[in-house]
Amino acid sequence: MAKKMTHKKLFRPTGCLSPNEAGKKLGVSGEAIKQHIYKGNLKAAKAKNGYW
């Protein structure tokens, strides 16, 4: 069972985490994080260069 984490733990001082970094903290893959973003289960913002 995955650990429950608050959204505050998914931010770093310089900005948001990448899907891979967030996945490592949550114990899942970056692809799993992206699928949740695409399905609308997680909110995310794209960077100016178009990457998550």
C-alpha positions in Angstrom: 0.0 0.0 0.0 1.4 3.4 -1.0 2.2 6.0 1.7 -0.2 8.9 1.9 1.7 12.1 1.1 0.5 15.6 1.2 0.9 17.9 -1.8 3.4 20.0 0.1 5.9 17.2 0.0 5.8 17.1 -3.8 7.2 20.6 -4.2 10.9 21.6 -4.0 12.2 25.1 -3.2 12.8 25.8 -6.9 9.4 24.7 -8.1 7.5 21.5 -8.8 8.8 18.0 -9.1 9.0 16.1 -12.4 6.8 13.1 -12.8 9.8 10.8 -12.2 10.8 12.7 -9.1 7.3 12.6 -7.7 7.1 8.9 -8.6 10.2 8.1 -6.6 8.8 9.9 -3.6 5.5 8.0 -3.9 7.1 4.6 -4.7 5.6 4.4 -8.3 7.0 5.0 -11.8 7.0 8.3 -13.5 4.8 6.8 -16.2 2.2 5.9 -13.6 2.2 9.6 -12.4 1.8 10.7 -16.1 -1.2 8.4 -16.6 -2.9 9.9 -13.5 -2.2 13.4 -14.9 -3.7 12.4 -18.3 -6.8 10.9 -16.6 -7.3 14.0 -14.5 -6.6 12.3 -11.1 -3.6 14.6 -10.5 -3.2 18.2 -11.3 -0.1 19.3 -13.1 1.3 22.3 -14.9 3.5 22.1 -18.0 6.7 24.0 -18.1 7.3 26.7 -20.8 9.2 24.1 -22.8 6.1 21.8 -22.9 7.4 19.2 -20.6 5.6 18.1 -17.3 
